[in-house]
Amino acid sequence: MNFPLPTLTAVSAAHPWTYVIFGLIGFAFGFTLEMSGFGDSRKLAAQFYFTELTVLKVMFTAIVTAMVLTFGAVGLGILDFSQVWVNTTYIWSGVLGGLIMGVGFIVGGFCPTTSLASASTGKIDGMLFMIGGFFGAALFAETEPLFTNWYNNAGYYGRLTLDQVFGIPVGVVVLLVVMMALFMFWGAEQLERIFGKKDLSREPKIRIVGAGVLFAAAVAVVLIGSPTVEQKYAKVKFTRTETIEQLNADPIVNTYTYTADQMLEKRLVHITPAEAFKAKYNQIMNPIYLDVRPEAEYNLYHIEGAVNVPFERLGEIVPLLLSEPPANSVFIVMGNGEATATKAWKFLVGSGVTNSYILEGGLNNWIAFFGTEEQALQPDPNAGDDELAYIFPAALGSQYESCSPSPIEYAELEFEAKIVLQLKRDKSGGGCG
């Protein structure tokens, strides 16, 4: 039985120097926090009295700068935003958590990261706040099962960004957020002048130049725009490693880079019904079967466990595919034949959904492989391209015998394995500065 284990390359192991970069970024971040006065609880709390709004100005400067650079790089084709982890949205738990943290910020004068910066410079209040934060995290971990259903489901929207919420281009969102931030900067200075008796004439003039540059950069992001799915698809590259065994000698390992179209031409993404079936019982991967046919055809016949997502609605689930399934998920796209499944595969690949494959020959080939002895299914000589090539006595969905082949009966299936797990951007932490 050909049942190989897929490979998952670890970037950190292949490039250990990345740890040095992470360390330098962390050092620069901590240095910036302390330099900005974020290690002083009095300075942090002063923003709530409108006398010192450095926190707001520094944080929003970081946000809009990162936003402009990120989506500028996306528009220029340097960065694939689909590979950037976006924290999933939980509205109500987020609102409650924000209120709790906000009250703690006002009372304690710190947020989690600034308490670390304060503690690292020997400030006792920062140390105590940090200890309290650890205690709160431990308490949450111990009590979370009591409200896990509400916590994980109330107001859940998955990977959600503002351009999706308002249905406007990403560049316009960037411009609007930058304009809002600039207005807030101006408003913050006026509040500092009124409540903090701050002399604005002594503020450096370069801040006005910085605001102009930031606005111009946001306008440039709008003009550059975002690449289409087709444009992103054209830039996708796949790396495949092939091993040639030699008699009485070390094997020869060759690494090749292919475009997405070359992967299709060489049929390196077309997996046989045998491999698609065996994937279900491979504990190292998490196969997700995507049936992209119309609902009526899905109801007529489909593989057990397959999820029906008609091709026209495929874009609706891409945010979920990018954020929710675990990193070892493999997406097996299927239609009646290969035409619609191939279009769906191109769309998924162009949208950044890694580990996507096509069921070779579609469901017609699946039935031909597993349903040869199923007398209820008779060939349909009048079937056209990408149509079901069988006549079904009733719309039984996944109740036909061939929809769920016996793992015992087909335990010794032989196939040429093509599934190779690619590295997927997994969850990362986030928080305030």
N, C-alpha and C positions, 0 to 999 in steps of 0.2 A: 504494500500500500504506500503510495507516494503522499506523505503527509508532513511536509517540511514546516519548520517554525519560521515565521516572518521575522525580519530584522527591523529594529528601531534604533536609529543612530542617535546617540546623546551628544548634543553640541558641546556641552560643558566638558565632556570627556575628550572629545576630539580636539577642542580648542581650549586648553586649560588657561591660556592667557586671558580669557574672558573674565575669570575671577579677579584679575588685577584691575580690569576696567570697572567691574562692579564696585570694587573697593575704592577706587579713585572717585567714582560718581558719589558713593556714599559719603566719603570724606568731604567732597566739595559741597554736598547738600548740607551736611552738619555745619560746616564752616560758614556757609551762607546764612543759615538760621541764626547762628550765634552772632555773626556780624550785623544782622538786621535787628538784633535785640530780642529775638524770639526766645531767648533763655531767661528773660526777665518777666515774671508773671504780672508785674505792675504795668509794663508796657503792653502786654497782651490784653489785659483786662481793660485798659484805657480805651480800647476801641468801642466798648459798649457804653462809654460815657461821652463819645464823640470828641475826645480831647487828643487822641493819638490813634490814627487809622493806618499805621504802617502795615499791620497784618493784612488788612483788606487789600491795600495797594500791592504789596509783595506777592500775595497769593494770586490775585487776579492777573498780575503781570506774568507770573509763571504759567497760568492757565492759557491766556491768550497767545503768549509766545509759543508754547508747545502746540497749540491748536493750529496756528498759522504755519509753523514749520512742518508739522505732521501732514496737513492736507495740501500744503504746497508740494511736498515730496510725493504725495499720492498723485496729484495732478500731473507731475512731471514724469510719473512712471518709475520713480526711485523706490517707493515703498508700496507694498500691497497691504492695504488697510484690513483686508479680511484675515490676515495673519497676525493682526494686533489684537490682544485679548481685551474685550470690552466687558466690564463687570455687568452681570445680569441685573435687570431692574426689578426691584420689589418695592412697590410704592408705599404700602402702609407700614411694613416693618422698617422701611427707610425713613419714613416720616417720624415714627416713634423713636427710632434710634437717634435721629437728628435732634429731636427735642431733648432726649436724655443727655446726649453729648453736649448740646448747647448749654443746658443748665450747669453741667459739670465744668464747662469752659468758663462760664461767668463766675461760678463760685470758687473754682480752683485756680483759675488764671492760666490753665494750660490745655492743650489738646495732646493726644498721645505722643506724637513725635517731638513736639516742643518740650515736653516733660523730659524726654530722653536727652535732648540738647542741654537742658538746664541741669539735669542730674550729672551729666558728663563733666560739667564745669564746677561741680562740688556744691551746688545750691541745695539746701535741705528741703525746701518746699518742692522742688522738682523731683527729688528722690521719693518723697512721701507720695506725691501724685502718681509717680510711676508705679510704686508698690500697690497703690489703690487700683490702678488700671489693671495690673496683673491679677489682683484679687477679683475684680469685676469680671474679667475674661474667664477666670476659673469658675466663678459662680454661674455665669451664663452657660458655660459648657455643661455644667452639672444639671441645670434646670431646663435646658433647651428641649428635651423630650416632652416636657409638659405642654409646650405650645408649638411643637414643630410643624404641625399641619398648617396653622395660621401663618407661622413665620415663613414657610416655604411656598405658600399658595396665595395668600391674600395680596392682590395687586401685582401678581407676577406677569411680566411682559417679556422675559428673555433678554436677548441682546437687542437693545433698543437705543437708537440715536435720534437726535433732534430733527435731522432731515427726514427721517421716517415718520416721526410724529406729525410734523407740519406739512409733509409732502413737498418740500422745496429743495433745491440743489444744495449740496454740502457747502459750496463756496459762499452762498448767500447766508447760510447759518453762521459761518465763520465771520463774515462781515458784520452781521447783526450783533454777534457776541462781542466783537472788538469794539463796535460803537457803544454798546452798553457799558463795557468796561471803561472806556474813555470818559463817558459821562459820569460813571461812578467815581473815577479818579478826581474829576473836577469837583463833583459834589462832596467828596471826602475832604478836599482841601478847604472848601467853604465851611464845612462843619468844624474843621480844626481851627479855622480863623475865628469862628463865632464862639465855640465852646472852649477851645484850648488857647485862645488869644495868640495864635501863631502868626508870625509875620511872613506872609507869602512872598514878599519882595526879596527875601533872603534865600528862597528855594532856588536850586540850580536851574538855569534856563535850558539845559540839555534835555530835561524831561519833556519839554514841548517838542523838541526835535525827535525824541524817541517816540512820542505819541504820533507824530506825522509819519514816521517810518513804519510804525505798526499799522496805521490805517492804510498806507500805500501798499504794504505787503498783503493785507486782507483783500484789497481791491484786485491785486494781482492773482490771488487764489481764485476769485470769482471769474476772472478773465481766462485763466488757464483751464478751469473746469475739472471734471473728474473723468478718468478713462472709462469707456464702456466695457461691458462684459466681454465683447468680442475683442477689444484692444488688449484687455488683460489676458484673455485666452491665448492670443498670439505670442505673448511673452513668457508663457509658462514653460518651464524646463523640468525634465525628469532625469534623475540619475539612476542608472541601473548597473548593478554589478553582476558579471557573469563569470562563473568558475569553470575552468576546463581541467578535468582530472587527467593526470598523466600516469602512465605505468612506471613504477619505480622512480618517481620524481615528484617534486612538490607541484601542487596544482597551480595553473596559471590563472590569475585573477585580473580581469579586464573591466574597467569602468567606462561606461558610455553615457553621454548626455543626449537626450532626444527632446524635440519639441513635442507638443501635444499631438499635432497632426502626424508626426512620425510614429508616435506610440499607437495611434489608430491604424496607420498603414501596416505596421509590423504586428498588429493585433496583440500587443503586449498588455492591453487593458481588457481584453475579451476573455472571460473565464468560463470554463465549461460548466454544464449543469452539475457534474460530479464535484468540482471544486466549490461551487456555490453551495451545494448541499453539505459538504464536509465542513465548510466554514462555521456552520451552526454548532458543531461539536468540537471546535478548536478553542480551548480555554484561553489562548493568548490573544484572540481577537474577538471583537464584538460586531458581528455582521448585522447590518440594517438593510433590509430588502425594500427598495423603493420601486413600486409599481406605478409607472407614469402613464398608464392607459386611462381612458375615460372610465367613470365610475360604473357604467353599465357593463363594460367588458370585465372590469374587476369583479363585480358581483357574479358574473357568469362563471369565472374560474380564476383562482389566484393561489399562489404558494402560501402555505400556512405561515402566518407571522408577517407576511408582506404588508407594507403600509401603502395605501393608495394616495398618491399625490399626482393628479393629472398634470401633464406637462405645462399647461397654461397657468397652473398655480404653483409651479415649482419655486418661483421667486419668493413666495410668501414664507416658505419654511427654511430658506437659506440662513437667516439669522439664527434659527434654532440649531441647524446643523453645524454652524460655526462655533457655537458656545456650549450647547448642552451635552451632546454625546461624549463619552470618555475618549481619551487620546488614541486608544487602540481600536476605534470604530472603523469599520470598512463598509462603504456604501455600495451596494450592488443594485445597479439600475436595470430595469427590465421592461420590455414591451412585448407585443406579440412576436415581432421580429427584432431587427436591430435598428431600423431607421429612426423611430421616435426615441428609443433609448440612447442612440448616439447623439442626437440633438440635446437630450437631457444631460448626458455626460459632459458635453462641451460647455453647457451652461453652468454646471456645477464646478467644473475645473476653472472656468473663467471667473467664477464667483469666489474662488479660493477654498473650495471644499476638497480637502485632501483625501487620499485613500478611496477614490471613486473608481468603480469598475463596471463593465457591461456584461450582462448575461449573454453568452455566446448563443446566437440563434434565437434568443428570446424564449418566451413560454412555449412556442411551437417546438423548439428543440428540447426543452425540458420535458414536454409530454412525450416526444418521440423517444427520449432516453428512459424515463421512469414509468411511462404509461403504456408500454407496448402490450401488456396483458390486460389492460383495462378495457373490456368490451363495450362499456358505455360510451367510450369516446371513439368516434368514427371520423376518418379523414374527410375534409370538405374540399372536393376538387375545384370548386368555384372560388375559393378564397384568393383574394388579391394580396398585393405586397403589404407587409406589416399588418395583416389581418389574421385573426385566429384561424388556423388551418384545420380545425376540428369542429364537428357538430356535437353540441351538448344537449342531452335530453332535458336538462333543467338547470336553472341558475343556482347552483349549490355552493358557489364561492370556493372555500377551501375544504369542502367535504369529500371531494373526489380522492380516491386512494393515492393517486400520484401527486397530490398536493403536499403530502407529508410522507415521503418514503421511509421505510423502516431502516433505522441505523444498523440493525443487526443483519438484515438481508443484504445491505450494500456496504458492509463493513470493510470489504477488501477492494473498494473501487480504486482504480489507477487513473492518475491524471497528471498533466504537466502543470505544476504550480506556477502561477503568475502573480499572486497577491504578495506584495512586499509592503509592509507598513512604512509610511513616511512619517517623519517627525511633524507633530502638530503643536502649534502654540497652545500651551495649557494655561490654567488659571494662574493669575498673579495677584499679589496683594495690592492694596491701595489705601489711601487715607489722607488726612490733612497734613500740612507741613508743620 
